[in-house]
């Protein structure tokens, strides 16, 4: 077994990852980059959107209420240092929108998720901070019943890297 496979299967055996890949239609297992990235394993799904209205409609279908500001809220200034308690008071805005706040930590169907949007992408993550469990896979399967009705183009894998168990990088896992 090479070093990559050793790392990939360190927390879950290959048979388990293959089984999860076959069960999940939208979510993909992500093996953390690790090291200095200080990221964790997760299950992620990603979709492209074109307009803020399309974003808002899709979030509403998932039961997520977005916060839209009437005017641009104060934002941190580049090059200025802020104390932690001050910095967290700045709302994180979705790039390319007129002041829609990031959903971040929220719930879909009563399941804790993390949703982050770029100027044209929605990424939904299920899982605790560092490891994916069978319960996370079951939760993802429930959420997928809603994702099937989203009128958005799916991005698969969510990021083009072999860290995602996807048909592009591991086609034999899906047959």
Backbone as ProteinMPNN parsed JSONL, in Angstrom:
{"seq_chain_A": "XXXXXXXXXXXXXXXXXXXXXXXXXXXXXXXXXXXXXXXXXXXXXXXXXXXXXXXXXXXXXXXXXXXXXXXXXXXXXXXXXXXXXXXXXXXXXXXXXXXXXXXXXXXXXXXXXXXXXXXXXXXXXXXXXXXXXXXXXXXXXXXXXXXXXXXXXXXXXXXXXXXXXXXXXXXXXXX", "coords_chain_A": {"N_chain_A": [[0.855, -1.184, 0.0], [0.618, 2.177, -0.919], [1.796, 5.408, 0.309], [-0.23, 7.374, 0.11], [-2.622, 5.848, -0.023], [-2.43, 4.61, 2.439], [-2.778, 6.825, 4.121], [-5.333, 7.68, 3.252], [-7.001, 5.546, 4.041], [-6.688, 5.491, 6.747], [-8.473, 6.156, 8.871], [-10.861, 5.013, 8.124], [-11.714, 1.906, 6.727], [-11.102, 0.74, 3.349], [-13.27, -0.726, 2.332], [-15.451, 0.32, 3.742], [-15.461, 3.025, 2.884], [-15.997, 2.612, 0.176], [-18.573, 1.519, 0.358], [-19.991, 3.687, 1.469], [-19.682, 5.514, -0.618], [-21.256, 4.352, -2.605], [-23.763, 4.502, -1.434], [-24.322, 7.229, -1.116], [-25.617, 9.919, -2.977], [-25.248, 12.657, -3.538], [-23.503, 13.755, -1.621], [-20.018, 13.696, -0.897], [-17.327, 11.874, 0.455], [-14.752, 13.456, 2.117], [-11.372, 13.362, 2.559], [-9.355, 14.755, 4.887], [-7.044, 17.426, 4.199], [-5.055, 17.771, 6.031], [-2.165, 18.1, 8.226], [-0.747, 21.32, 8.399], [-3.073, 22.511, 7.586], [-5.093, 21.935, 9.331], [-7.63, 20.832, 9.054], [-10.588, 18.756, 8.873], [-11.956, 15.458, 8.262], [-14.881, 15.15, 6.215], [-18.275, 15.148, 4.969], [-19.298, 16.33, 1.927], [-21.282, 18.362, -0.215], [-21.782, 20.098, -3.259], [-23.021, 22.892, -5.114], [-23.725, 24.871, -7.991], [-24.75, 28.248, -8.388], [-26.47, 30.972, -10.021], [-27.611, 33.506, -9.554], [-28.432, 35.83, -6.891], [-31.076, 35.559, -6.182], [-31.65, 32.962, -7.016], [-29.981, 31.614, -5.257], [-31.195, 32.32, -2.774], [-33.757, 31.143, -3.095], [-33.058, 28.434, -3.295], [-31.856, 27.996, -0.773], [-34.103, 28.434, 0.83], [-35.659, 26.222, 0.082], [-34.229, 24.29, 1.359], [-34.79, 24.861, 3.919], [-33.393, 26.859, 5.142], [-33.028, 30.007, 6.418], [-31.954, 32.934, 5.082], [-30.049, 35.807, 6.04], [-30.528, 39.048, 5.067], [-29.09, 42.142, 4.664], [-30.21, 45.525, 4.763], [-28.585, 47.69, 4.206], [-25.072, 47.9, 3.559], [-23.401, 46.177, 6.044], [-21.1, 47.078, 8.703], [-17.741, 46.181, 8.001], [-14.675, 44.34, 8.491], [-11.638, 46.165, 8.195], [-9.038, 45.995, 5.852], [-5.788, 45.258, 6.917], [-6.123, 46.261, 9.454], [-5.977, 45.542, 12.883], [-8.028, 43.578, 15.011], [-9.585, 42.932, 18.121], [-10.544, 39.714, 19.266], [-13.25, 39.478, 20.22], [-14.373, 41.69, 19.055], [-13.958, 41.318, 16.315], [-15.554, 39.044, 15.702], [-18.057, 40.135, 15.638], [-18.471, 41.25, 13.172], [-20.453, 40.612, 10.404], [-20.154, 37.768, 8.248], [-20.195, 38.046, 4.863], [-21.792, 36.889, 1.854], [-19.928, 36.682, -0.97], [-20.385, 38.725, -3.83], [-23.046, 39.216, -3.467], [-25.659, 41.465, -2.527], [-25.221, 42.012, 0.319], [-25.88, 39.598, 1.804], [-25.819, 37.428, 4.486], [-23.498, 34.843, 5.355], [-24.654, 31.486, 5.664], [-23.37, 29.609, 7.331], [-22.948, 27.847, 10.366], [-25.722, 25.904, 10.689], [-28.978, 24.359, 10.362], [-30.363, 21.621, 8.539], [-33.257, 19.978, 8.027], [-33.286, 19.515, 10.751], [-30.757, 18.618, 11.209], [-27.437, 19.201, 12.032], [-25.403, 21.254, 10.088], [-22.828, 22.7, 8.012], [-22.814, 25.443, 6.046], [-21.452, 27.109, 3.34], [-21.012, 29.785, 1.164], [-19.707, 30.811, -1.931], [-19.078, 33.3, -4.449], [-20.512, 32.053, -6.429], [-21.093, 29.455, -5.695], [-22.47, 26.912, -3.623], [-21.656, 25.22, -0.742], [-22.198, 22.408, 1.168], [-21.694, 20.916, 4.25], [-21.495, 17.985, 6.192], [-20.941, 16.503, 9.299], [-18.793, 15.951, 12.133], [-16.166, 17.856, 13.674], [-13.678, 16.579, 12.975], [-13.879, 13.866, 12.142], [-15.71, 11.526, 10.163], [-18.733, 9.794, 10.704], [-20.821, 6.82, 10.781], [-23.358, 7.705, 11.483], [-23.263, 10.316, 10.498], [-23.261, 9.762, 7.756], [-25.8, 8.636, 7.483], [-27.317, 10.889, 8.169], [-26.596, 12.561, 6.033], [-27.751, 11.138, 3.926], [-30.465, 11.565, 4.492], [-30.667, 14.345, 4.102], [-30.113, 14.439, 1.423], [-32.519, 13.829, 0.203], [-33.81, 16.249, -0.006], [-31.957, 17.683, -1.503], [-32.144, 16.573, -4.007], [-34.214, 17.885, -5.228], [-33.313, 20.416, -5.752], [-32.938, 23.135, -7.98], [-30.401, 23.38, -9.163], [-27.106, 23.248, -10.632], [-25.068, 20.517, -10.022], [-21.877, 20.204, -8.463], [-19.338, 18.066, -8.887], [-16.475, 16.368, -8.212], [-16.802, 18.345, -5.141], [-14.498, 19.9, -4.977], [-11.734, 19.788, -7.078], [-9.889, 17.375, -6.317], [-7.983, 14.557, -5.252], [-8.611, 13.976, -2.684], [-11.285, 13.81, -2.351], [-13.652, 11.248, -2.414], [-14.814, 10.436, -5.261], [-16.593, 9.901, -8.398], [-14.917, 10.846, -10.414], [-12.27, 10.632, -9.442], [-12.121, 8.144, -8.227], [-13.397, 5.973, -9.814], [-14.065, 3.22, -9.781], [-15.183, 2.812, -7.292], [-17.827, 3.332, -7.466], [-19.143, 1.511, -8.981]], "CA_chain_A": [[0.0, 0.0, 0.0], [1.433, 3.385, -0.968], [1.573, 6.348, 1.431], [-1.529, 8.022, -0.033], [-3.653, 4.888, 0.386], [-2.273, 4.452, 3.882], [-3.42, 7.984, 4.728], [-6.749, 7.683, 2.891], [-7.722, 4.513, 4.79], [-6.226, 5.517, 8.135], [-9.585, 6.194, 9.839], [-11.956, 4.176, 7.622], [-11.202, 0.948, 5.747], [-11.539, 0.935, 1.968], [-14.611, -1.299, 2.135], [-16.427, 1.262, 4.287], [-15.533, 4.172, 1.988], [-16.698, 2.156, -1.037], [-19.997, 1.374, 0.691], [-20.532, 5.041, 1.611], [-19.722, 6.11, -1.963], [-22.403, 3.784, -3.318], [-25.001, 4.932, -0.77], [-24.546, 8.673, -1.218], [-25.803, 10.418, -4.34], [-24.769, 14.032, -3.664], [-22.384, 14.014, -0.712], [-18.774, 12.971, -1.125], [-16.403, 11.806, 1.579], [-13.536, 14.245, 1.941], [-10.275, 13.05, 3.475], [-8.706, 16.026, 5.223], [-5.703, 17.718, 3.685], [-4.209, 17.482, 7.18], [-0.992, 18.933, 8.459], [-0.974, 22.699, 8.834], [-4.421, 22.955, 7.21], [-5.919, 21.718, 10.523], [-9.003, 20.542, 8.644], [-11.035, 17.43, 9.255], [-12.742, 14.721, 7.282], [-16.267, 15.595, 6.181], [-19.094, 14.794, 3.82], [-19.604, 17.609, 1.3], [-21.995, 18.457, -1.484], [-21.627, 21.464, -3.775], [-23.902, 23.262, -6.214], [-23.493, 26.189, -8.583], [-25.923, 29.107, -8.568], [-26.153, 32.1, -10.903], [-28.087, 34.79, -9.037], [-28.77, 35.862, -5.463], [-32.446, 35.055, -6.064], [-31.536, 31.497, -7.113], [-29.389, 31.21, -3.976], [-32.21, 32.443, -1.727], [-34.779, 30.131, -3.34], [-32.484, 27.121, -2.955], [-31.716, 27.919, 0.683], [-35.456, 28.295, 1.378], [-36.067, 24.823, -0.129], [-33.516, 23.489, 2.362], [-35.229, 25.3, 5.243], [-32.41, 27.795, 5.688], [-33.403, 31.406, 6.244], [-30.785, 33.801, 4.94], [-30.158, 37.163, 6.567], [-30.147, 40.054, 4.072], [-29.008, 43.473, 5.256], [-30.721, 46.612, 3.915], [-27.402, 48.442, 3.795], [-23.871, 47.121, 3.843], [-23.005, 46.28, 7.457], [-19.665, 47.314, 8.895], [-16.868, 45.055, 7.695], [-13.303, 44.61, 8.934], [-10.796, 46.86, 7.229], [-7.781, 45.334, 5.557], [-4.616, 45.825, 7.588], [-6.452, 46.719, 10.807], [-6.098, 44.448, 13.85], [-9.217, 43.633, 15.857], [-9.663, 41.96, 19.213], [-11.418, 38.613, 18.884], [-14.662, 39.76, 20.497], [-14.819, 42.716, 18.104], [-13.945, 40.736, 14.971], [-16.684, 38.122, 15.499], [-19.29, 40.895, 15.462], [-18.633, 41.582, 11.757], [-21.08, 39.488, 9.706], [-19.506, 37.268, 7.034], [-21.124, 38.228, 3.752], [-21.573, 36.068, 0.671], [-19.342, 37.492, -2.044], [-21.199, 38.89, -5.012], [-24.441, 39.529, -3.136], [-25.84, 42.744, -1.835], [-25.25, 41.932, 1.773], [-26.487, 38.398, 2.387], [-24.886, 36.819, 5.446], [-23.21, 33.419, 5.2], [-25.45, 30.639, 6.563], [-22.412, 29.001, 8.26], [-23.504, 26.749, 11.167], [-27.183, 25.95, 10.673], [-29.588, 23.027, 10.316], [-31.239, 21.176, 7.466], [-34.06, 18.86, 8.539], [-32.894, 19.283, 12.136], [-29.404, 18.053, 11.224], [-26.412, 20.245, 12.037], [-24.58, 21.319, 8.883], [-22.101, 23.94, 7.797], [-23.062, 25.874, 4.671], [-20.652, 28.26, 2.986], [-21.259, 30.175, -0.218], [-18.809, 31.742, -2.613], [-19.839, 34.158, -5.348], [-21.368, 31.256, -7.309], [-21.109, 28.067, -5.243], [-22.961, 26.559, -2.289], [-21.037, 23.987, -0.244], [-22.866, 21.92, 2.373], [-20.862, 19.916, 4.923], [-22.069, 17.232, 7.303], [-19.908, 15.791, 10.04], [-18.205, 16.711, 13.235], [-14.98, 18.635, 13.32], [-12.523, 15.884, 12.423], [-14.087, 12.504, 11.642], [-17.04, 11.186, 9.662], [-19.269, 8.576, 11.315], [-21.98, 6.218, 10.118], [-24.489, 8.605, 11.727], [-23.134, 11.419, 9.534], [-23.682, 9.242, 6.449], [-27.264, 8.541, 7.551], [-27.823, 12.267, 8.116], [-26.409, 13.032, 4.658], [-28.774, 10.472, 3.106], [-31.734, 12.27, 4.722], [-30.576, 15.661, 3.461], [-30.123, 14.238, -0.027], [-33.899, 13.816, -0.299], [-34.093, 17.643, -0.374], [-31.02, 18.137, -2.526], [-32.599, 16.063, -5.309], [-35.168, 18.839, -5.798], [-32.716, 21.735, -5.995], [-32.798, 23.423, -9.411], [-29.039, 23.874, -9.339], [-26.126, 22.32, -11.195], [-24.208, 19.899, -9.013], [-20.436, 20.225, -8.692], [-18.869, 16.765, -8.394], [-16.423, 16.573, -6.767], [-16.904, 19.752, -4.727], [-13.209, 20.504, -5.296], [-11.029, 18.799, -7.891], [-8.752, 16.818, -5.597], [-8.149, 13.134, -4.939], [-9.087, 13.857, -1.307], [-12.708, 13.471, -2.431], [-14.029, 9.971, -3.021], [-15.786, 10.828, -6.289], [-16.433, 9.115, -9.625], [-13.799, 11.355, -11.203], [-10.983, 10.186, -8.924], [-12.209, 6.743, -7.797], [-14.57, 5.473, -10.535], [-14.426, 1.835, -9.42], [-15.935, 2.814, -6.032], [-19.225, 3.614, -7.746], [-19.714, 0.496, -9.878]], "C_chain_A": [[0.895, 1.239, 0.0], [1.028, 4.345, 0.158], [0.212, 7.025, 1.343], [-2.64, 7.09, 0.427], [-3.603, 4.656, 1.897], [-2.962, 5.603, 4.618], [-4.93, 7.965, 4.488], [-7.549, 6.715, 3.761], [-7.329, 4.453, 6.261], [-7.375, 5.458, 9.144], [-10.773, 5.342, 9.416], [-11.39, 3.2, 6.6], [-11.802, 1.203, 4.364], [-12.948, 0.398, 1.739], [-15.702, -0.365, 2.643], [-16.582, 2.482, 3.368], [-16.231, 3.818, 0.679], [-18.206, 2.065, -0.78], [-20.656, 2.753, 0.82], [-20.678, 5.698, 0.239], [-20.939, 5.611, -2.734], [-23.733, 4.257, -2.722], [-25.334, 6.393, -1.03], [-24.61, 9.117, -2.674], [-25.189, 11.799, -4.551], [-23.544, 14.314, -2.807], [-21.197, 13.135, -1.08], [-17.931, 13.022, 0.134], [-15.152, 12.59, 1.212], [-12.534, 13.833, 3.001], [-9.468, 14.319, 3.656], [-7.354, 16.176, 4.544], [-4.684, 17.449, 4.785], [-3.056, 18.458, 7.333], [-1.366, 20.311, 8.959], [-2.357, 23.213, 8.471], [-5.385, 22.84, 8.393], [-7.395, 21.538, 10.151], [-9.373, 19.139, 9.084], [-11.725, 16.751, 8.099], [-14.173, 15.236, 7.34], [-16.975, 14.972, 4.996], [-19.562, 16.109, 3.22], [-20.396, 17.42, 0.014], [-21.863, 19.902, -1.949], [-22.509, 21.664, -5.001], [-23.533, 24.652, -6.703], [-24.81, 26.946, -8.643], [-25.495, 30.324, -9.381], [-26.526, 33.456, -10.307], [-28.363, 34.686, -7.538], [-30.18, 35.314, -5.248], [-32.458, 33.524, -6.118], [-30.954, 30.926, -5.82], [-30.449, 31.224, -2.88], [-33.311, 31.399, -1.877], [-34.286, 28.747, -2.934], [-32.324, 26.958, -1.446], [-33.09, 27.748, 1.338], [-35.954, 26.861, 1.211], [-35.405, 23.885, 0.882], [-33.909, 23.877, 3.786], [-34.27, 26.25, 5.916], [-32.866, 29.217, 5.376], [-32.14, 32.253, 6.188], [-31.075, 35.179, 5.519], [-29.65, 38.115, 5.492], [-30.19, 41.42, 4.756], [-29.518, 44.511, 4.251], [-29.591, 47.494, 3.38], [-26.187, 47.611, 4.181], [-23.476, 47.289, 5.305], [-21.508, 46.57, 7.573], [-18.874, 46.027, 8.656], [-15.459, 45.368, 8.175], [-12.505, 45.269, 7.809], [-9.479, 46.117, 7.081], [-6.638, 46.043, 6.271], [-4.867, 46.314, 9.0], [-6.592, 45.487, 11.708], [-7.325, 44.667, 14.723], [-9.088, 42.595, 16.956], [-10.695, 40.91, 18.789], [-12.892, 38.91, 19.057], [-15.226, 40.848, 19.587], [-14.947, 42.097, 16.705], [-15.157, 39.841, 14.716], [-18.01, 38.858, 15.333], [-19.504, 41.344, 14.008], [-19.322, 40.403, 11.067], [-20.259, 39.087, 8.479], [-20.525, 37.326, 5.914], [-20.769, 37.302, 2.595], [-21.094, 36.978, -0.447], [-20.297, 37.553, -3.231], [-22.668, 39.167, -4.739], [-24.489, 40.915, -2.52], [-26.237, 42.432, -0.404], [-26.099, 40.797, 2.337], [-25.427, 37.738, 3.259], [-24.712, 35.327, 5.155], [-24.107, 32.608, 6.145], [-24.59, 30.015, 7.669], [-23.034, 27.835, 9.033], [-25.021, 26.902, 11.217], [-27.71, 24.518, 10.639], [-30.385, 22.848, 9.045], [-31.947, 19.939, 7.996], [-33.686, 18.505, 9.986], [-31.497, 18.71, 12.295], [-28.401, 19.204, 11.136], [-25.544, 20.127, 10.783], [-23.782, 22.616, 8.918], [-22.266, 24.275, 6.327], [-22.255, 27.138, 4.411], [-20.834, 28.535, 1.501], [-20.154, 31.089, -0.715], [-19.679, 32.579, -3.532], [-20.754, 33.363, -6.282], [-21.504, 29.791, -6.904], [-21.664, 27.953, -3.829], [-22.282, 25.255, -1.901], [-21.697, 23.63, 1.084], [-22.011, 20.806, 2.961], [-21.613, 19.302, 6.088], [-20.904, 16.54, 8.001], [-19.37, 16.647, 11.157], [-16.878, 17.297, 12.791], [-13.872, 17.837, 12.637], [-12.792, 14.519, 11.804], [-15.531, 12.297, 11.214], [-17.464, 9.858, 10.284], [-20.402, 8.014, 10.466], [-23.208, 7.094, 10.319], [-24.449, 9.8, 10.766], [-23.589, 10.989, 8.144], [-25.207, 9.123, 6.417], [-27.907, 9.927, 7.48], [-27.721, 12.817, 6.696], [-27.453, 12.409, 3.733], [-30.136, 11.158, 3.269], [-31.741, 13.613, 3.987], [-30.644, 15.522, 1.943], [-31.537, 14.182, -0.601], [-34.331, 15.227, -0.693], [-33.201, 18.126, -1.516], [-31.455, 17.701, -3.919], [-33.541, 17.04, -6.0], [-34.587, 20.225, -6.049], [-32.546, 21.958, -7.495], [-31.408, 23.958, -9.762], [-28.155, 22.798, -9.965], [-25.227, 21.81, -10.072], [-22.748, 20.006, -9.435], [-19.876, 18.955, -8.061], [-17.52, 16.43, -9.022], [-16.51, 18.062, -6.416], [-15.629, 20.561, -4.978], [-12.423, 19.426, -6.037], [-9.744, 18.359, -7.199], [-9.031, 15.355, -5.285], [-8.575, 12.917, -3.485], [-10.58, 13.557, -1.26], [-12.872, 12.101, -3.066], [-15.161, 10.294, -3.988], [-15.581, 9.956, -7.522], [-15.25, 9.576, -10.479], [-12.473, 10.752, -10.758], [-10.956, 8.709, -8.524], [-13.397, 6.077, -8.485], [-15.007, 4.071, -10.129], [-15.194, 1.752, -8.087], [-17.423, 2.904, -6.275], [-19.88, 2.581, -8.658], [-20.096, -0.763, -9.107]], "O_chain_A": [[1.815, 1.348, 0.811], [0.044, 4.116, 0.863], [-0.441, 7.236, 2.365], [-3.513, 7.503, 1.19], [-4.643, 4.522, 2.544], [-3.647, 5.385, 5.618], [-5.713, 8.204, 5.407], [-8.663, 7.037, 4.175], [-7.61, 3.466, 6.942], [-7.262, 4.78, 10.165], [-11.605, 4.984, 10.249], [-10.662, 3.61, 5.697], [-12.868, 1.804, 4.234], [-13.735, 1.014, 1.02], [-16.768, -0.271, 2.034], [-17.701, 2.922, 3.104], [-16.976, 4.632, 0.133], [-19.011, 2.488, -1.61], [-21.766, 2.955, 0.327], [-21.679, 6.36, -0.034], [-21.581, 6.385, -3.444], [-24.719, 4.395, -3.445], [-26.505, 6.752, -1.15], [-23.772, 8.742, -3.493], [-24.664, 12.083, -5.627], [-22.644, 15.038, -3.232], [-21.352, 11.993, -1.513], [-17.827, 14.056, 0.794], [-14.574, 12.408, 0.141], [-12.804, 13.937, 4.197], [-8.959, 14.888, 2.69], [-6.624, 15.206, 4.34], [-3.585, 16.961, 4.517], [-2.986, 19.489, 6.665], [-2.209, 20.45, 9.845], [-2.782, 24.247, 8.988], [-6.38, 23.561, 8.455], [-8.287, 22.029, 10.842], [-8.533, 18.415, 9.617], [-12.041, 17.377, 7.087], [-14.629, 15.704, 8.384], [-16.354, 14.351, 4.134], [-20.161, 16.926, 3.919], [-20.205, 16.458, -0.73], [-21.836, 20.822, -1.131], [-22.717, 20.755, -5.804], [-23.087, 25.5, -5.93], [-25.859, 26.363, -8.915], [-24.314, 30.667, -9.429], [-25.829, 34.445, -10.534], [-28.507, 33.591, -6.994], [-30.444, 34.672, -4.231], [-33.182, 32.872, -5.365], [-31.388, 29.875, -5.35], [-30.589, 30.251, -2.139], [-33.754, 30.828, -0.881], [-35.015, 27.981, -2.303], [-32.625, 25.896, -0.902], [-33.222, 26.993, 2.301], [-36.607, 26.333, 2.111], [-35.943, 22.83, 1.217], [-33.418, 23.288, 4.749], [-34.324, 26.432, 7.133], [-33.062, 29.579, 4.216], [-31.355, 32.281, 7.137], [-32.211, 35.651, 5.489], [-28.503, 38.02, 5.055], [-31.199, 41.8, 5.349], [-29.287, 44.392, 3.048], [-29.642, 47.976, 2.248], [-26.274, 46.725, 5.03], [-23.242, 48.408, 5.762], [-20.748, 46.328, 6.634], [-19.286, 44.939, 9.057], [-15.081, 46.536, 8.258], [-12.685, 44.96, 6.631], [-8.886, 45.67, 8.063], [-6.533, 47.268, 6.236], [-3.934, 46.739, 9.681], [-7.245, 44.512, 11.339], [-7.626, 45.792, 15.124], [-8.546, 41.511, 16.741], [-11.616, 41.212, 18.031], [-13.698, 38.635, 18.168], [-16.437, 40.912, 19.377], [-15.931, 42.332, 16.004], [-15.727, 39.874, 13.625], [-18.997, 38.248, 14.922], [-20.602, 41.771, 13.652], [-18.813, 39.284, 11.14], [-19.736, 39.941, 7.762], [-21.595, 36.725, 6.007], [-19.603, 36.972, 2.381], [-21.777, 37.931, -0.822], [-20.931, 36.56, -3.588], [-23.452, 39.335, -5.672], [-23.482, 41.452, -2.058], [-27.389, 42.564, 0.01], [-26.926, 41.003, 3.225], [-24.294, 37.52, 2.832], [-25.656, 34.644, 4.76], [-24.299, 32.995, 7.297], [-25.033, 29.905, 8.812], [-23.592, 26.924, 8.42], [-25.54, 27.898, 11.721], [-26.954, 23.573, 10.864], [-31.001, 23.785, 8.536], [-31.3, 18.962, 8.372], [-33.76, 17.344, 10.39], [-31.096, 18.354, 13.403], [-28.511, 20.071, 10.27], [-25.024, 19.058, 10.461], [-24.027, 23.501, 9.738], [-21.9, 23.483, 5.459], [-22.351, 28.115, 5.155], [-20.811, 27.615, 0.684], [-19.722, 32.011, -0.023], [-20.903, 32.564, -3.402], [-21.676, 33.932, -6.868], [-21.982, 28.974, -7.691], [-21.373, 28.773, -2.958], [-22.329, 24.285, -2.657], [-21.748, 24.445, 2.006], [-21.643, 19.863, 2.26], [-22.275, 19.993, 6.862], [-19.986, 16.048, 7.345], [-19.467, 17.874, 11.144], [-16.531, 17.218, 11.612], [-13.179, 18.388, 11.781], [-11.984, 14.055, 10.999], [-16.457, 12.828, 11.829], [-16.671, 8.922, 10.381], [-20.878, 8.67, 9.539], [-24.026, 7.215, 9.407], [-25.49, 10.239, 10.278], [-24.231, 11.762, 7.433], [-25.832, 9.478, 5.418], [-28.922, 10.111, 6.809], [-28.649, 13.463, 6.21], [-27.981, 13.087, 2.851], [-30.873, 11.312, 2.296], [-32.721, 13.961, 3.327], [-31.176, 16.397, 1.26], [-31.727, 14.463, -1.784], [-35.132, 15.391, -1.613], [-33.639, 18.882, -2.383], [-31.167, 18.382, -4.903], [-33.655, 17.028, -7.226], [-35.297, 21.117, -6.512], [-32.065, 21.074, -8.204], [-31.273, 24.88, -10.565], [-28.421, 21.603, -9.843], [-24.698, 22.588, -9.278], [-22.424, 19.909, -10.619], [-19.933, 18.785, -6.843], [-17.433, 16.231, -10.234], [-16.318, 18.925, -7.272], [-15.69, 21.775, -5.169], [-12.456, 18.261, -5.642], [-8.664, 18.891, -7.456], [-10.18, 14.964, -5.079], [-8.87, 11.787, -3.095], [-11.086, 13.097, -0.236], [-12.306, 11.823, -4.123], [-16.32, 10.41, -3.589], [-14.527, 9.342, -7.683], [-14.651, 8.77, -11.191], [-11.641, 10.398, -11.593], [-9.89, 8.094, -8.486], [-14.327, 5.65, -7.801], [-16.201, 3.77, -10.135], [-15.793, 0.718, -7.791], [-18.212, 2.587, -5.385], [-21.031, 2.746, -9.062], [-20.592, -1.723, -9.698]]}, "name": "protein", "num_of_chains": 1, "seq": "XXXXXXXXXXXXXXXXXXXXXXXXXXXXXXXXXXXXXXXXXXXXXXXXXXXXXXXXXXXXXXXXXXXXXXXXXXXXXXXXXXXXXXXXXXXXXXXXXXXXXXXXXXXXXXXXXXXXXXXXXXXXXXXXXXXXXXXXXXXXXXXXXXXXXXXXXXXXXXXXXXXXXXXXXXXXXXX"}
